[in-house]
Amino acid sequence: MIDREFAHLRARLAHLRYLLVAQPPWYRDAAGAVWLDRLWARDLLRHCEYLADLTVLAPCLPLPDQVPADFVRLDGKPGLTFRHLPTGRSWSDGLRKLPGMLRAAIQAVRGADVVHSGAAGWPIPPGLVINPLAAALGKPLVIVVESAFWRGDGTRRGRMGRMMGAVTERLARWSVRRARLSIFTHESYARDLAQGARGRVMVAPASWVDEVDILTRADASAAWAAKPAAPRLLLAARLIEAKGVMVALQAMEAAEAQGLPIELDIIGEGPLAPQIQALAARSQLARLRLLDPVPYGPAFFRLLGAYHGVLVPSISDEQPRILFDAFAQAVPVLASDTPGHRAAVIPGETGLRFAPGDSAALLAVLSEVQARPQVLREMGMTARDRAADFTHRAMHLSRAQALTEVLSDPLSVNH
């Protein structure tokens, strides 16, 4: 079925040759077919609903002999082209491939009417080459900032990491000042990076949720009625320090010491898995489990819906998509009080917040919901009511409307 809102916007943007510079790699098999990670493919195809001529400039890798289960093949999507962007796997490799990156960037930017880029990247941000090139050639820039991991995510960095972080911060600010449109996932990024911006600045929270993923109010009520009386919480994230995993473990260790029967399941992969397993093995009163990964989609939503709350103890400033995944299942979020969480997690309405990096503050919140579990249901139902405003379609529709407003006139592209 044709999405009429996107079709209308696509017609107004049809004259544009749109270049999308991306970090995730694309893969080519022996027959020349393009393969992508399933979630990136889904996001990319949403772009195609409003962009008739889209070129993706990203690293190309050979398809592994054992194709991962979450890869999908893109079969002949009209108007969608892929081009290789050489990047490195280390600082030295990045420097070695920098001339190739520059050549690919010049060719791609020259053939585009609009350049969609960013500032982040490792080891060398592609925007360091592409953004000044687009500005020099008079190509309108669309800058998207979904995270600012170059700031360190609250973890220690080496000298090179600090240096590249400073370079990337300056690149981000420079690029936003010159962009025709800048899109941020939360207000704090816009406030920090858009000072002096000449173009339009918008905030569009990032979400993977589709309308069909949101429980009806009746189904949400039934899901809550089926849950056990004792609150069960889920932490779903990469098992790294920036996601606040160590903060959660410290809180659970304190809960065990104080005899608090808090139940927390953790799902994800990463270097902190051994620490989780070790604490789970020695805990008796505070119940901790590390679950096997579940692919994003219906199975993951069913998993979320079985819990009373989702724990998001991140110490970074990014806005994770898990917030809206939880809301869609009528599950409130217990989140650290970071810029990426504040707009969505409203204390007492859609969840609760606690000081980032503070395991004692987290334990206080866990103790509160343990003592008054009924508040979780009330907040979960409110979160469900607001989920429709934060779908993947809504995110792209707002972006497409902004693009149309600033770029639909051919003269606006050339001036």
N, C-alpha and C positions, 0 to 999 in steps of 0.2 A: 504494500500500500504506500502511495506517495504521501510524504509529509508535506502538506500544503504550505505551512509556514516556511520550511526550509526551501521548498521549490521556488517560492516567491523571491527569497533572498538569493538563491542560486542564479536566478535569471538576472538579477541586478548586478551580480558579481561575475557574470559569465565572461566579461572582457578581460579579466585578470589572469595573468600567468603567475601563480602563487608558489613561492619557494618556501618549503618548510624544512628548517634545519633541525635535525633531531639527534639525540644522543644514543638511544637504543639501536643496536645493529639490526640490519635486515640480512636475510640469508638467501643464497641462490643455490638451487640444486643442479645436478648434472644436465638436466633438460632445460635449464634457464628459468625455471619458475621461481617466484619470490615467496619466501616464507617469513612469518613474523610470530613473535610472542602473541598469544591469543588476546590478551588485554590491549596490547598496543594496536593490534589489527582492528579490534573493535573501536578504539578511539579514532584511529586513522580513517576508517570507513565513515565515521560520523562527520569528519571534515569534508568528505566527498559529497555529503548531502547538500552542502552549500558552496563548494568550490568546484568548478567545472574543469579547471586545468591546474592540477596539483602535482608538483614535483617534490619528492622527498630526498633531501641530501643528508645522508647518514652513512656510517661505516657499513661496508658489505663484508660478510664472512661466508665461507663455504658451509653448506648445510651439513651438520654432523651425520655420520653414518647411522647412528641411533637417534632418530628424530625425537626430541622431547615431546612428551604427551601434550604439553600446553602450547605447541606450535601449530599454526594453521597456514595453509597455502592460499595465496591470493590469486585467483584465476581471472586474468584479463579484465581488470577493472578499467573501463574507458576513462580517459582523462587523468589517470594516476600513473606517474613515472617515478622510477627510483634511480638515484645517482650515488656513486660511491664517494665518500669523504674519508680520505686517509687520516687515521688517528693512531696514537701510540698506546702501548700498554705499560709504559714507564716514562719517567722524565726524559731519559736519553732517547728512547724510541720515539717519543713525541717530537723531540727536536729534530731527529733524523727524518721524520715524515712531514715536518712543517712545510717544506717546499711543495710537496705533493698536495697538502691541504690547501695551500695558497692557490695552486693552479686549478684545483677543482672548484674552489670558491669563486675565482674570477670568472670561470666559464659559466657556472650556475647563476651567479648574481647578474651577469650581463644578460642572460636569457630570461630574466624574471621581471615582472612588473612590481611585485611586492615581495619583501623578504621578511619571513617570520623566523625570529631567532631568540636568543637568550644570552645570558652571561656565564652560566655555570658550565662546567665540563672538566674532565680529567683525562690525561695530565695537562693538556693545553686546551682551554675553552675555545671551541670553534668560533664563538662570537668575537674573540680577540682579533680574528682575521676578517670574519664576514661582516660584522657590524660597521667598522670603519670603511670597508670596501663599499657596502651598500650606501652609506652616507656620501662617500666620494663620487659615486656614480649617480646620485640623485634618486635612488630607489627608496620608496617609503618603507620604513621599518615598523614591524609589529614585534614588540618585545613581551615575552611571557616569563613571569617569575613565579614558579611553584614552590621553590625552596631556596634557602640561602646556606647550603651546607658548607660553603667556603668560609663561613664565619666560625666554623669549628664545632658546631653542634654541642657545645659545652664540654667537649673532650680535648685532651692535650694534642698538640700538633708539633711537628718538627719545624725546623727553620724554613725548609722549602714550602711546607704547607702554609705557614704563616705568610710567607712572601707572596705565594700565589693567591692566598685569600685576600690580601690587600690589593693585589692587581685586579682580581675579579670584582671586588667591591667598587673600585673606581670605574671599571668597565661597565658595570651595571648602571651606575649613576649617569655616566656619560651617554650610554645607549638610550636610557629612558628620556633624557633631556632632548634627544634628537628623534625619538620615535613618533610616528603618526598616531600609534595606538599602543598603550602599555596596559597589560593585564596582570593583575596580582591575585593570589589566592586568599589573601587577607589584608585588612586595612593597615596593619603595621608595616608590611612591606611597602605599600603605597606611600605611607607617611614618611618612611625612611629614605626611599629610593627615588621618589618622584619630585623632589624639590627642584624647581626650575624647569619642569617638563613643559614642552611646547605643544605637545599633542594631547589627545584624550587619554585620561587615566580611568581605569575601571577595576573594580574588585569583583571577581567571579570565583567563589569557592569551588574546589576540585571535588568531583564525586564520580563514582562508577555506577551508582544506583540507577536503575531504570524504573519506570512507573510500575511495571509488572512485579517488581521486587518488593514493593511496599505492601505490607499486610493491610487488608481491610480492617476497619475498626472492630468488626465482629470476630474476625480471625485473630486479631491482636488480643481481644478479651479472652477468647478461648485458649490462646497460648499461655496467657498469664494464669488462667485457672488450672492449667495442667502442670504448672511448675511446682516443685516442692516448697515447703514452708521456709526452709533455711536458705538464705541467699547464696547463690553461686555466681561467681564472677569469672570473666574471661579476659585475658590479655592476648591479643593477636597482633604480632609484630615481628620484625626481624630481631633476632636475639643479640642486640648490640647495646652499648651503653647509651647512645643517643636516644634510644627508644625508652629509656628509663627502666630497663629490666633490672639493673642492680638495685635501684631504689625500691622496686617491688619486692625483690628478694630480701632486702634489709627489713622492710615492713613485715613480711611474712615471718622472718626470723624473730622479730620482736613480738609478733602475735603468738608464736609458739612459746616464747619465754613467759608471756603473760597469761597463757592458757586460754587464748581467744580462739574459738572454733571457726575461723574464717576459711572459706573454700575458694581457692583460686586455681583455675586451669590456665596454662600458657600454651599457645600454639604458634609455631614459627620455627625458623632455622637460623643458625648463626653460632658464633664462637662461645656464647654464654650458656649453651645447652648443658655442658657438664656441671656448671654451678647450679643450675636449676635442678638437675637430676640428683645432685648430692644433697641439696637442702630437702628435696622431696623425700629422699630415703631416710633422713633422720628426723623428720617432722612427724609428730603423732597427733597433736590436737589441731594445729593449723594445717589444713589439708592442701597440699600443693601437688599438681600433676603437670607433666609435659606431654602434650598430645601430638600425634602424628599430623603432618600438614594435610589440609583439606583444600582442594582447588577452589578458586573464587568462582562463585556462581550459586546455583540452588543449594548444593550441599553445604556450602559455607553459610548461607543465610539460615538454613535449618539449624546448623550448629549455634549460630548467634542467638536464634530465637529461644533456645533452651535455657538461656542464662537470665539472671535478674539484672545484671549490669555488665558493661564493658569497661575495663580499666585501660586508660591511656596515659601512662606516667611520663611521657616524652620530656626530655630536657632541651630539645632543640626547638626552634621557632617555626617549624613547618606546620602546615595544616594537613593532617592525615585524612585519607578518605574513609577510614574506619568509623569516623564520627557518624557519617550519614548512612553507612551500612547498618550500624546499630539502630539509628533512628527508624530506618525502614522496617525493622523488626520489632518496633515498640520497646526497645531496650535503651535505658538511659546510659549516659557515659559519666564515669568518674575520671576526670582529667586534671592534669597539671595546669596551673594557671599561666599558660604561655600565650603569646600573641596568636598562634595558630589555632587555639582552642576557644578563645574568648567569645567570638561572635556566635558560635554554635552552641556551646555548652553554657547554658544560662543557669546559675545556681538556683536550685529549688524548682526549676521548670523543666529543663531537659537533662539535667545531671547535677553534679557537684564538682567543685574545683578545690585544689590544694596547692600549696607552694611547691614549685618545681624543684626536684632534687632533694626534697625533705621527706625522708621516710617516716618521721614522727607525724608529720602533717597528714601523710597518706594513711597511716595507721589510724589516726583520729577519724578520718572519713570512713574507713572500713569498719571501725567500731560503731560509728553512727548508723550506718545502714544495717549492720548486724542487729542493732537494738531496735530499729524501726524499719523493717523491711517493706512495710506498706508504702513508704514514700517512693520506693523504686518503681512500683507499678504506676503510681500517679504521674511520675516524671516520664516514664516510658510511653504512656499513652499521649502525653503532650508532645513528646519527641516525634511520635508517629504522625501526628497531625501536621507537623512542620516539615516532614520529609519530602513532600511533593515539591517544595520550593528548592530542593537541592538534588535534583536528579542529573544524570549525565546529559540527558537531552536539554534540560533547562540551562546547564552550564554552556553547552555549545550554542544554544539558541541565543543566549545573551551575547556571546562572542560574535556570532554571525551578524546579529543586528548592529553591533558596534562597528564591525568591519564595513557593513553596508553604508552606514552613516558617514564614515570617514573616507571610504574608497569607491563608492559606487559610481561617482561621476568620473569619467575618463580623464577630465582635465585635472581632477584632484590628485590623480596618480602621478601626473607629470609635473606637478608644481608643489 
